[in-house]
Amino acid sequence: MEGNLVRYTLRVNPQLLEKLGYIADFEGRSKNKELEQMIKRRIAEFEAANGKIDTMQR
């Protein structure tokens, strides 16, 4: 799976990154995995309200 992952650089306020690290540690995850979980939850919320996103349209 590692071979098909996309790298994305995120510029963020240091305090936000520190807080994200706190949450990630609390959940037993890396910051990267915590962000991935947050993104998945947000997509699920969006699709529940607006319908499935068809990524082939873009």
C-alpha positions in Angstrom: 0.0 0.0 0.0 2.9 2.4 0.7 3.7 2.6 -3.0 0.3 4.2 -3.9 0.3 6.9 -1.3 0.5 10.5 -2.2 2.7 12.9 -0.3 1.2 16.2 0.6 2.9 19.1 2.4 0.8 20.9 5.0 1.7 24.4 6.3 0.1 24.9 9.7 0.4 27.0 12.8 2.9 25.4 15.2 0.3 25.5 18.1 -2.2 23.6 16.0 0.4 21.0 15.1 1.3 20.7 18.8 -2.3 20.1 19.7 -2.7 17.6 16.9 0.3 15.8 18.3 -1.3 15.7 21.8 -4.5 14.2 20.3 -2.6 11.7 18.2 -0.6 10.6 21.3 -3.8 10.2 23.3 -5.3 8.0 20.5 -2.1 6.0 20.1 -1.4 7.3 16.6 1.1 9.2 14.7 0.1 12.8 13.6 -0.1 11.5 10.0 -2.5 8.7 11.0 -4.6 11.1 13.1 -4.9 13.5 10.2 -5.9 10.6 8.0 -8.6 9.5 10.4 -9.9 13.1 10.7 -10.0 13.4 6.9 -11.9 10.1 6.6 -14.5 11.3 9.2 -14.9 14.6 7.4 -15.4 12.9 4.0 -18.0 10.5 5.6 -19.9 13.5 7.1 -19.8 15.4 3.8 -21.0 12.4 1.8 -23.8 11.7 4.3 -25.1 15.2 3.8 -24.4 15.7 0.1 -24.1 12.3 -1.5 -21.1 10.2 -2.6 -18.2 12.1 -4.1 -17.4 10.8 -7.6 -13.6 11.3 -7.9 -13.7 10.3 -11.6 -15.5 13.5 -12.5 -12.5 15.7 -11.6 
